[in-house]
Amino acid sequence: MSMQRVRLKSECLSCIAKKYLDKYPANSTEEQQVHYKKQICKVLSEAEVTDSAPLLTKKITDVQEKIFGETTDYTKIKAFYNDYVMKKLPEIEEGVARAEDSLLRAIQYSMTGNYIDFGALAEVDKDKFEQLLKDVPNIEINTLEFEMLKQELEQAEHLVFLTDNCGEIVFDMAFIKLLKKQLPKLRITVIVRGFPTINDATLEDARQIGLDKEVCVLGNGNGIAGTCLEILSEEAKKCVLSADVIIAKGQGNFETLMGCGLNVYYIFMCKCTMFANRFHADLYDGLLLNDKRLML
């Protein structure tokens, strides 16, 4: 399992700088602003090629909190989107049940939920989201990876599901409930973020939607918007390393795990030009990839 994979891209440095250099409170002093910008430049200049964008973002938000106090509070936004998608859950579950291939449809919905991302997107457009929901049946998924995932889930004893965002976890719950129905012997563990970070799902979000009543849900022990194996809690790391199959949602989990050598199936939506170019996809296309078959 390689922990020395090159993860940092030049586009990520530019994106992070653009997003955070001028992100400070309007009432901050000139002295605070200068100190803040110097610290951001320090974080970026000292970054290692093995560092992922989510790791650097966490270092920058730590700087923000140290200089300005509490950063943006996403508590209300998270509660809103969890509730917003929960109201759609009966419709989602009916769509999954009526599909010719229920597993395929559940994955398509799960991909679509990845749109609710206040980290990668400047804003979450509800009209765009509603349009994406209408287009769920038209999402193209890599046939080979889908068949491999289906086969491996049927043979697996333990699945670890790494979540990403609020709202999105409702789609994930529909996916998980289907797996419980189709594969009753499969043990499923869901791992969420250990501490609040942007609009990523935590134990609080899992409890809000009742996911903790469906499967075992664990916090990962940290507040990075991804899954860094080396800093997971011992319990979370043991689960991940012992899983037969891992499903990892979102770009952040991809960025932090890619090249780890584990049997990870990444499910996410392309939300930046770097990812779109990398995988020869269009913005908002959904992707299903396996870590062992990635061309890195």
Buried (B, 14 or more C-beta within 10 A) or exposed (E): EEEEBEBBBEBBBEBBBEBBBEBBBEEEEEEBBEBBBEBBEEBBEEBEEBBBBBBBBBBBBBBBEEBBEEBEEBEEBBBBBBBBBBEBBEEBBEBBEEBEEBBBBBBBBBBBBBBBBBBBEEEBEEEEBEEBBEEBEEBEBBEEBBEBBBEBBEEBEBBBBBBBBBBBBBBBBBBBBBBEEBBEEBBBBBBBBBBBBBBBBBBBBBEBBEBBEBBEBBBBBBBBBBBBBEBBBEBBBEBBBEBBBBBBBBBBBBBBBBBBEBBBBBBBBBBBEBBBEEEEBEEBBBBBBBBEEEEE
